[in-house]
Amino acid sequence: MRVLRSAVVRLGMWRHRRRLEDGLDEEVRFHLEEHAAKLERQGMPPAAARRAARLAFGAIDGAKEAVRDEVRLPIVEDFVRDLRFAVRTLVAAPAFSVTAILSLALGIGANTALFSVVHAVLLRPLPYPEPDRLLAVQILDEGDERGGGLSVADLEALSEVRSFATFGASFSLPGGVALTGDGGAEQVVASVVTPGMLAALGVEPARGRWPAAAEGRGEGPELVVVSDGFWRRRLGASPRALGRSLTLDGEPHEVIAVMPPGFHLPGKPRDELWPVLRLEPAEVRAPFWLTTVARLAPRVSAARAGEELTALASAVKRRWPDSPPHWSYLALDLRERLVSDGRPALLVLFAAVCLVLVLAGVNVTNLLLARATARGAELGMRVALGAGRDRLLRQALTESLLIAVVGGGLGLLLAQGGVAALAALRPAGLPRIDEIAVDRGVLVFAAAVTLGTGLLCGLAPALHGAFHQTSAVPRGERGGEARRAGRLRAALVVLEVAVALTVLIGAGLVLRSLQRLQAVPSGAGADDVLVVSLSIPEARYQEEAQVGAFFAALEERVGALAGVEAAAVTMAVPPDRLVMTNPFTPQGAVPRPDEPPPVAEELLIGPGYFDALGVPLLAGRAFTAADDAGAPLVAIVDEHLAERHFGGRDAVGRWLQTGAPHPDSPRLTIVGVAADVRYQGLDGPREGTIYVPFRQSAWWRTMYLVARTSGEPQALVPGVRGAVRALDPEVPLQEITTLDGLVEESTGSARFRALLLGAFAGLSLLLAAAGVYGLIAYEVQRRRREHGVRLALGAQRRHLLARVVADGLRLSAVGVAIGLAGSLLLTRLLDRMLFGVSPLDPVTFASTALFLPLVGLLAALLPARRAAATDPLIVLRDG
Amino acid sequence: MGDRGRGELLPGTLDLLVLKALQLEPMHGWGITERIEQWSNRVLQVNQGSLYPALYRLEAQALIEAEWRTTENNRRARYFRLTAAGRRRLEHERRRWEELAGAIQRVLAVGG
C-alpha cells in the first residue's frame, strides 16, 4: 500500500518537476534569509550575515542536484531517453528503417485486413439479443452433408417442441416482390416471414409491432414489415407510414412495423420488405422450402432440444406416410450454420497471411540482428563502462518496438484500404460480408499484433546485444559471437525461403484450380446473350393458360426486336441458376421400393432456348410453338441422361415420367437430345437434365428471358423492357445481366480466394527476396576487407561474384528443400478449395521450387556485383 | 560544511532526526535545522546541503507530506508533516537506534 502511494507521490513529483524546481528555489531562499536574520539578531552586519548563511548552507546547486536525484523516475526517463535514441538511430539509417518499417507495415496491414474479415464473418456474434440461444432447424437427408429446408407440416410439428421458446420460418423470394403504385413499379428484395420468425430473432421494431401468431393464419388483411432503408426511401420516413397499404405482387399489404436500421434475417442482408407469410394447414408432407430459426427456452440446452427433435422426427414420419424414407431433424447453432461454409477458405487465407507476417518479422529480426552485431564494439564498450544489461536490453527492445509501432500504424492505414477493397469485391459465398469493418476488436487485434511482433523481433537481437559482448571490446566482428549471430541470420533466411515457398505453392494450387474451373465449358456456346428475369403475379395469372399465353407473347415480342437473333424464356440458366430437380422414371425401368428413383434437373423452356444459348442439338428436334397444351406431351433430355438411362442417342422416340414414381403418371415422349449444360455450377454435380416446353406445363411464374444478339447485349434492355411493359405495365424486370456475367459471378468466390492468396504469395516473395538480399548485402559489406585482399592477391572478380551468388543459392536451396517438405504436409488443408488439381500437384510444386531460387539468385546478384566491384586499394587503405 | 568543532551526524541518522523533529508539529526546513541544533544543545549540526535532499526523499517515500503555509511573520514556506507511515517509521528507527547505541555502549564498557 505504501509502495503504491510512494509511487503515486513520485509520479506526481516527476510530472510537476518544473513547479518543484521553482518551489525548491523559494524554499532555499527562505532558509538563507531566516538564517541571516538570526545572525543579524546576534549582532552581525546584514551583508556579513547573508554571506555567513550562504557559507553555512554549502553548495546550493549541489543540494538542488541531490534533490533532483531523489525525485527522479528512472524507468520513465530512461524510456524517454531510449525512445529519443531509437528515433535518432532510425533516422540515421534510413535504408534500414524504411525496409524494416515497410516490411512490418505490409505484414501487419495484410494481417489486420484479413482479420477484420475473420472477425466479421466468424467471430462477431449475430446481431440479435442472446444470439447463442438461436438454432437453425433443418432436415438432413441420408447421405447429405448439409441440411435443407422444412415443410409446412414440419413447422406445425415444431410447436410440440417444449425446448423452443419461439420459432419461425422465412423464405427468400426468388427475384423479390413487385412493388407497384405510388413511386413507380419496382422489384424489391424481400423474404416472407412467419410471425414467429421476428419473435425468435427478438429484435423489437423501431415503430409498430410484431405480427401476432394468429396473423400468420387464416383471413384478414395481408401484412408487411418494412426495413428502415425502405421506410426512408419509399415512405419518406413518415411517422404515419404504419397502416399504409403497399401493393406487392398485385396484392394490398398493410405496413405494420418498421424495423430498426441494420436489421436483417440471418444471412439475408439485402431484404427490404418482409411480407408476413400466411400458411394454410398442411395437406401433404412436401415441399421443403422454409428456412427455420428457433430460440431455445430459458435454461434448456441445445442437446435437450436435439433429443426432442429426434423423437419428433419419428412421430412426423408416422403422421405423414408420404415422408421421404431416410431423414432426420438437425438443429445447429445459427451462427455455425451461417458461417461454416466460408470457414475453411477463410482459415486457410488467414494462415497464409500469418505466414506473411512471420516473413516480415523475420526480416526485421535479421536487420536488427545484423545491426546488433555491427554495433558489437559499441555495446561491448558500454558494458565495460558499467551499463547494466537490463538497460541495454530495454534500449534494444525500445528500438524494435518503435519500428513495430510505426510499421503497425502504417499497416493499419493499409488495412483500411484493404478492407474497403475486399468489401467492394463482394465475394460470393462469404456470409456477413456487409459487416466487415475495422472496428474496435480489429484495432485491439492490430495493437496486440504490433506489440507482439515488436517484442519478438527485438528479443533475439536485444539478447544478443546485451549478453554476448562480455569480452571487453571486440575489434570489428571476429570472435565466435559474430559467427554465431551470422549462423542465426542465415537460418532465419532459410526459414523465410521455406515459408515463402509454402505460400507460393498454396497460391499456385488455388490459381491453377481457378484456371481449371474457368476452363470448364458451361455448355452454352453463344456469346452476347442478354439474361433478364421477371415474375408475373399469381393474383392476376392464376390459370396455366394465362401464364403460358403471357410468356408465349413475350417470346414473340422480344424475338421481333431489331438485333435479336433468338429469344426464349426458361426456368433456369447456366452455369448455376438451377431452380428444381425432380425424380423421374425412364421407359423400361422397374422402380424398386428400397431404392430412390433417379433425379434430374428439370427446366421449363421455350422453343428458341437452345438456339439462343448456342447449345447443340445432338439428335431429334427442338420444341416448337406447336408443342402446346393440346399437343402430345414431349421432353428433350441431355446427353448425360440419354447415355445413362437410354443408351445414347436412341433416346429419341422413347418416353419418361417425371415426379414421384407412379405407373399412371403422364408419359413424355423424348423428341430430342441436347448437349450437356451446367446448371449447378461449373464445379457442381451433373445429374442429367430434362427440358419440358413451358406451354405444356405452365405452372411456374418466375422465368428468365434469354436473348442472343449480334451486338452489345445491354443495348437490348430498353426494347425488352418495352416488350414487357406492353404486355403488363405492372411487371418489372428483376435481374438484368448477361450469360458471361453469370459465368463470371459463379466463379466469384474462387476468384476471391485466388486473388487474396496470389497477393499474399506476392508479398511473401517480396519479403523473402528482401531477406536474402539483406543477408548477402550485409555479408558482402562485412567481408569487404577479405574481398579486397583476395583481389589484391590476384583473385578473379567473376570468381568472387560466383562465390557470393553461390552463397545466396545455397540458402535458397536449403529453404526450398524445407519448404517442399512443409508444403507436402500443409497443402492437403487446401483440398476443399481445389478443383481439378491435386493438393500435391507436381507441376505446381516443381515450377515453384524452380522459380523461387531464381528470385533468390536475383536478390543475391545485386550485392554480389558490389563485391566483385570492390576496389582493393580503397579497402586496404581504409581498413 | 559544519563547524569542525561540533558534532557531525553519523551517516543514516539524518532521516531519523528529521522524522523526530516533525513528531510534535509541522515545520519548515529552517525550523527543522534549528530544532535539531537546539535539542542537541548545539552539539549536532545539520548539513544544509543534505537536509533538503533528505526531505524530498522522505516525501517521495510518503513518510512526510509538504504544503505551503504562511509563517508567523507572513513569509511563504513549505511545511512538512509526518504521515501515519512516517510515525511508524520513526518508532521503528528509534528502536533500532537504541539497540545500536546500547550495543556500542556495552562494547565500550567491556573491561572499562
Interface residues (C-beta under 8 A of the other chain):
Chain A: R2 R5 S6 V9 R10 M13 G23 L24 E26 E27 V28 F30 H31 E33 E34 H35 L55 A56 F57 G58 A59 G62 A63 K64 A66 V67 D69 E70 V71
Chain B: M1 H28 G29 W30 T33 N47 Q48 G49 S50 Y52 P53 Y56 R57 E59 A60 Q61 A62 W68 R75 R76 A77 R78 A85
